[in-house]
């Protein structure tokens, strides 16, 4: 006799509702903690005060200019990193000798934190957009490159040799054999790079003083406008969530044919 397992309350619930409930709980804690004296209000204002500062910022033209500067730096840096990462990954991954020659160099450069390049960025570009782009491109490039290399390595050698035996051109082998296999990895790299690019854009603006939300956060902190500072931090968090959702939605739609999206299991 078999007995049915009890339903998992977490799995049986609506994930969206559970997420909203968790967010509401966090806002309640932030609202009550300073009002009850658990946290000094000078360091953590109530959620309602932060929300009021966010509304004030939304009516300020300076805020929208800063938001635009951040998104421009994010988009340009991400586009450069994706283009360079995909191209380099396909070329390096397709040539075994080149992969072996560059392996040690990649493993040496990839772990270097992008923030360590801030002095170089300031020396080369000052506080202009170029400084932010340097950091964004460097950090995002490795996310894309490594995923593309993994994707190329995952190509079925039998399929590749079959295409060669049928005298497919190099471009045809890349298009019909290599690219379909590597594409899910490419989208994973883009999704990871999109989040990293936003982090580095905000970091560069915060530390270097490049135009954008990061600079506005630093200005609010230095002028003791704590609610405004938290409001801008909330905006950066919302941007991160939005970028991740858009990346996942695009990945699901463009890879609707792939088994990882359809939920099929290869037998």
N, C-alpha and C positions, 0 to 999 in steps of 0.2 A: 504494500500500500504506500503510495507516495503522498506526501503532504506539500501543499503549495507554500512557497516561501512568502513571508510577509513583504508587502510592497515597501520599497525604500521611500520614506517620506520626502527625501530630497529629490530623488529621481522622478517621483510621481507628481511633484509640484511643477508649476510653470516657472521655468528659469528666469523669464523676464520679470515676473512678479516677485520672485525671490530676490532678484537683483535690486529692484526698486525698494523692497522692504529693507534690504541691507543698507542701501543709501540713505533711506529715511532714518534708520537707526543711527547712522553716523552723524547725520545733521542734528538729530536730537541730542546726541552726546556733546557735539560742539556748541550747541545752544545752551545746554544746562551747565556744562563744566565751568565756564567763567562766571555765570550768574550765581552759582552756588558756592563760589570761592575755591573750587578745586584747582583752578588755574587762574593766574593773574590775567585780567582782561587786557592789560597792556601788551601781553605777549600772544594771547589768543582771544580775539573778540568773538562774541556770539555769532552764530550762523546768520541771524537776521541782520546784524550790523554789516557783515561781509556781503550779504545779498544787496543791502542798500548801497554799499560802495560799488558793487558791480553794476547796478543800475545807473549810478552816477557816471561811471566810466563809459558805459554804453552810449551816453549822450554827449560824450566828449570826442571831438574830432581827432585829438592827439592819440586816443586809444585806437581808433580805426587805422590811423596812419601807421602806428607801431605794429598792429596786427598784420597789416598789408606787408610791411617790411619783413616781418618774420616769415610769412607764407611765401614771399618771393624768394628769400634766401633758401628756405626749405625746398621749394619746387625746383629751382635751378640746380642746387647742389645734388638733390636726389636724381634728377634727370642725367646729370653728368656722370654720377656714380653708377647708375644702372647701365647706361650706354657703355661705359668703359669696362664695367665688371662683366657684362654679358659677352662683349667682344673678346676680352682677354681670357675669360673662362673657356669659351668655345675654341679659341686658338690653342691655348696651353693644354687644355684637356684632350684635344684631338691629336696632339703630337706627343707620344710617350717620352721621347728624348727631351723635348722642351719641358714637359711636366717634371721630369727628374732634375733638370738643370735649375728650375725655378723653385723647387720644393723648399729648399733650405732658406732661400731669400724670402719667400712668402711666410714661412713660419717664424722668421726673425722680425719682419716688419708688422705682421698682423697684430701681435700682442701689444705693440706700442700704443699707449693711451693717446687719444687725439688731443686731450687737454695739454699733453706734454709739448704739443706743437704750437701752443699759444704764443710763446715768445717769438718763434719764427714767423708766425702769421702777423703779429704786430710789427715786426721788423720789416716785413715785405709789403704789407698793405695798410698799416696803421689801423685805424678804426673803421675803415671802409668795408663795403660788402665783401671784398675779396678775402678778408680775414675769416669771416664766417663761412664762406664757400670752401676755403681750404680745409677747415676742420670738418665740415659736413661731408665733403667729398671723400676725405681720407677715411672717416669712420664708416660711411655707408658702402664704400667700394668693396671692402673686405667681406661684408655680409653677402653681397651679390656674387662676388668672385667665388667664394667657397661653395655656395650652393650650386652654382653652375658647374664647378669642377665635380661635385658629387653627382650631379645629373648626368654629365658626360660619362663618368665612370660607371654609371648604372646601365648604360646602353648594352643591349644583348649582343655579344660578339658574333653569335650565329647570324642574327639579322643583319649586322653590319657586313659580314663576309658574304652573305647572300646577295646583298645589294651590290657589293663589289663584283661578284661573279656575274651578275647581270649587266655589268659594265655601266652602272650608274656613275654619273660624273661626281666629282667631289661635292659640288653644290647640291646635287640631288640627294646624296647620302646624308648630308647635313640636314636638308629640308625634310626628307621623308623618314629618316631613321633616328638621327641624333636629336633633332629639335623636339619632336613629340615626346621623347623620353625625358629630355632635360627640362621641358617647359614647366611642369609642376614644381621643380626645384627652383626655377627662375622666379616664379611667383612667390615662393616662400622667401627667397632672398629679397625681393622687392618689398614684401610686407615687413620683414625685419628691418630693412634699410630705411623704410619710411619712418618707423618709430625712432630709430637711432638718429636719423637726420634731424628730426624735430628736437630731440634732446640736445644735440650738439649746436643747433641754431640758437636755442635759448641760452645754453651755456656760454657760447661765444658772445652773445649780446650782454649777458650778465657780467662776465669777467672783463671782456675787452672794451665794452661800451659801444658796440656797433648798434645802429638803429634797430629797434624792435621791442618785443614784449620783455625780453630779458633786461634791457636797459631801463625800461619803465619800472620793472620790479626793483632794480637797484636804486633808482631815484626815489621811489616810494619808501624803501627801507631807510635810506639816508635822511629823508625828511620826516621820519617818524610817522608816516601815514600807514600805520599797520593794517587797518581794514582794506585800504586800497591795495597794499602789497598782497594780502591774502586773496583778494578778488582777482588780481592778475594771475596769481598762481592757479586759481580755479580755472581760469580761461585756458591756461596752458594744458591743464589736465583734460579739459573738455576737448581741446584740439587733438590731444593724443588719442582719446577714445574715438573721436570722429574719424581720424585718419586710419585707425586700425579697422573700424567697421567698414569703411569704404574699400580698404584693401582686401578684406575678407569677402565682401560682396562681389567685387570685381573678379577675385580669384574663383569664386564659385560659379559665376556666370561664364567666364571665359574657359573654364576647365570642366564644364558640365559633362563633357564626353569622357572624362577620366574616371577610373574606378574609385579613386580616393574621394571624389566628390559625389558620385552616384551611390557610394556605400556598398559597392559590390566587393566580393571576396574572390580572388583568383583561385581556381582549383587546379 
